[in-house]
């Protein structure tokens, strides 16, 4: 069996210690977290946590069952496949010499990104999209020299019926 | 009406029909203790907080109710961790109440402050820090509900001192918050029919019963199913007592120290009906070879147990009792003649295995530990509540005391906690005052919570401690003999106290047997004594537990006597 990338999202009680329960489950049972992203929803009592893991399918089944067993996990869904919208945001700080500036801005434009901050020798570029698109953007910006990088990890929602 | 936090706590405990608290006072629970003195709830003062949890655990198992204990903050709370983890591993419903420093001091490294909610997160079903008095009653209600519903387990509630002393206009808490996990799933009707069909067509069926059968009160339904269709039954350590140990259909325990008949039958059966088990590595041995010829049906209330260790053909998520009762209703009467004849052959094969390699030991003029357990079984007619410590004593108890009823074999199965037996016996004796309660112990593990003799004497609890005293840490010694070239590192050089004098020092009866013919009179005198007693049996030091399956081997490959 080959380990698969798996994205899941869960609604949890917005209470202290909940992220620790979720993260502790992964570390305690030897599961892997590739990324984790959490914040409150429109309902102040409920937060949403989205996790990307990589594991064999039976382990993924076990991870989801174990998460559902946590008292604070109210609802859990997989976010794989075309019935879901997934987005990740990255902030990429790159070293840019004045003569490279125009070239870099073209790439940013091509990527649908935005310049979030600019200086004489740097740019902070904001890109978002599917994880693969963000990956491509980082790849294209890498030759200029990445000084710092921050990624949110994916979040997502299941599409509503049309 | 205005009530303090301490008063609210005791009120909820009474509403939850709690009649006994096992505990130890301290600065952070002094308000609760102050109130407790005016409460009808009985408090049992243990001598170490670990024992409070084990005693509540023994009480819960013997009585089938939620066990409750109360300890102070800091070291009082950390001392409960082993007890909580033991109860968690064996799915025992407990509510553990810990005191905490006042809310404004939390995080300041205050005196006797510890983050017990953080520490116990991975070994409780759920836990709470009560941050205001308004939350106290709803949290306690939810804690009891969680402890006993679904797959039971320990729940910890950490209550800061200022929450205990605060006052509030008390209103009884309303309905519980809806919790997806806390609901009990109904067994799936289609899956039930599939299981019924498999039972109806199996030629070599075998039932494998676990602790879930006992927890859910499914013993009667299981016994009915097995007897009606003459299906043989084996059990995990935790499942002993789920089916009468003296019934001819019972094969004894399965696994590493399981009987020859149980292990061989599991290897040969074509249908394994596993109920309330989790396929622990001590049961399965090499998982690829486990029940290799069988279609495995797995009934359990916890979906995470299913397909965790062993591939299962038909999973059935649901309460064991509910599932078995419905199965009994679905199953038509005995199978046809052709199937009937294969089933007769199957039972005959099992009888042959039983006769070929029964549990046995060789007498040689010294006391054999197995003999002590056997004679205890005869003298108590299999009706005593047995608690055990952990190691060889536990395995001999499991093999030679043929437990007849659920809740009568109380052992730390999952975590394997030495020092569990004596405090658990205290809890069981309080739960069942009219029963004979015996802790089968070793000279190693009894010393891990020996201080509880004082508790037994104080409350006049007539628990009997049968020490199979081999002067070494027997189970590890056995592994060293068999797998580590006889290098007895740290297992054979332990000095034990004189247990007879120790018993007397605590104000209990102490008796000793050194020759095989002294076993019965010592047991008889001990059992007849009205108070607690320590019975010290000097047994053969080198005796090993057999059968034994080396770790990681298929369970059909046993080392035998």
Contacts between the chains, C-beta under 8 A, distances in Angstrom:
chain1	res1	chain2	res2	distance
A	16	B	129	7.8
A	17	B	117	6.7
A	17	B	118	7.7
A	17	B	121	7.5
A	17	B	129	7.8
A	20	B	118	7.2
A	20	B	121	6.7
A	21	B	121	6.0
A	24	B	121	5.6
A	24	B	122	5.9
A	25	B	122	7.9
A	28	B	122	4.8
A	58	B	307	6.6
A	61	B	307	7.0
A	62	B	304	6.6
A	62	B	307	7.7
A	62	B	308	6.1
A	65	B	303	4.9
A	65	B	304	4.4
A	66	B	304	5.4
A	68	B	180	7.1
A	68	B	181	6.5
A	68	B	303	7.4
A	69	B	181	5.6
A	69	B	302	7.3
A	69	B	303	7.8
A	69	B	304	5.8
A	70	B	181	7.1
A	71	B	125	7.5
A	71	B	126	4.3
A	71	B	146	6.5
A	71	B	179	5.9
A	71	B	181	5.7
A	71	B	182	7.1
A	73	B	180	7.7
A	73	B	181	7.5
A	74	B	180	6.3
A	75	B	180	7.2
